[in-house]
C-alpha cells in the first residue's frame, strides 16, 4: 500500500498580542493572533473562544438596592433630581472588579446638597470600583441619602422579575459579562495540502479586566469543560435500560414560518450547528432567547410566535426581526 506523503507543519501554534489600548476607564481593547494552524482549526478555536469569552467569564455587579425612603421603584424623592428608577439605572452602570465569592453588602450614605458618584460607595476590601466618576444622583437640598447595596459575582445575566421585590429592596438587572464584545477572523495562506491559517481575535472589555486577562480566563474555563471527556471510560457511556433515551418533540412551526419548513434531514443537522449568537440579533433579543434555553436556530424553530411572545421583555418587533433573519438562513 502506497501512502502519499503530505507536508504538515510541526510548529506549535503561538499566540501574540498585536494591539492593545485603553479607550476609557470602562473600555479596553486587545487584538491577538494564533498561528500557524491547519485548515479548519482557526474557525473551530475562534467560535469556541468567542462563546467562552462572552458566556463563561464571571463578573461583579450591584444586584439589589434598599432604602427606607423609597416607597416604590418609580417614585420621586424631594431634594433628589433623579427619580428612583434613574438612580437604579445609574447603579447598574457601575463597573466593579473583585475576587468575591457569592454576595456581599455595600453602603451609600451621603448628605446633600451635592453630587453622589461611585466614589461615595463604602465597599468591602474584596471589591473595587473601576470608574469612581460614575454618576448616581444629584442632591439639590440638605437631605440624607442612605442606600444599602447587594453586590454579587456571577456570570451571564440576572434579569429582575416581579417576585424579586422583597423587604423594601429593589432588584437591579445585572450583566455579569466583563467582555463587551468579541470577534474572530481568519487569514489563510499557502496552497493545497500545505495551506495554513492565522486566527485573529478581537476583545473589548468593560475595564474590570484586561483583554489579555479575559483571554486567559476564557481559555481556562474552556479547558475545564472538556476535562470530563479526558477522564471518561467506557463505563461512563454505558446505558442501562435506555434510561437516558429522550424522545424529541414534534416541530411547532408558526404559519408565517411554514415556508421555512425543512425538506431534508441535512438541513435539520445544519440548523443544530448554527448558534443564535452567529445571527444578526440585537443583544436584548439574544439575552431573552438565551434565558429561555434557545441556543440554536433549531431550538428557535421549535417555538411558535405565541411561545416567543410569552417570553419576558419580548415584543412583536422582536418577532419580526427574527423572521427576517430566519428567511435569510
TASUL-V158042 format. One line per field, one symbol per residue. phi: phi as a letter, one per 40 degrees, with the letter a starting at -180 (. if undefined). psi: psi as a letter, one per 30 degrees, with the letter a starting at -180 (. if undefined). Layout:
phi=???
psi=???
This chain:
phi=.cbccbcbccccdbbacbaaabcacbabbabbbbacbcdgcccdccccccccccbbbcbbacbabaaccbcacbcbbcgbcccccccccccccccbbabcbgbabbababbccicbbcccccbcccbbccbccdcbabccbcbcbbbcbbbbbabgbbccbdcccafgbbcbdbbcccccaabbbbbbagbfcccbbbcbbbbbbcgcacdccccccccccccdccddccccbcccbccbffcbcbcccccbccdcbcccdccbcccccccccbccccccccdccdccccccgbbbccccccbcccccccccgbbcccccccdcccccc
psi=kkkkkkkkkgkkkklkjfkkljelfgjkkkklkkllklkfeeeeeeeeeeeeeffgkllklkfkkkkfgjelegllkkfkelleeeeeeeeefkklklhkjbllllkkjkklllkklfffkjllffklkejffkkeljjflilkjjkkkkkkkalbljkklegfkkhglklkkkjfjfjelklklkkkllkbfgkllkkkkkkklgfflleeeeeeeeeeeeeeffeeefgkleefgkkkghfgkkjkllkiklefgefgkkflefeeeeeffjlffflhkleeeeeeeefghjflfeeefgkleeeeffkkgkleeeeeeeeeeeee.
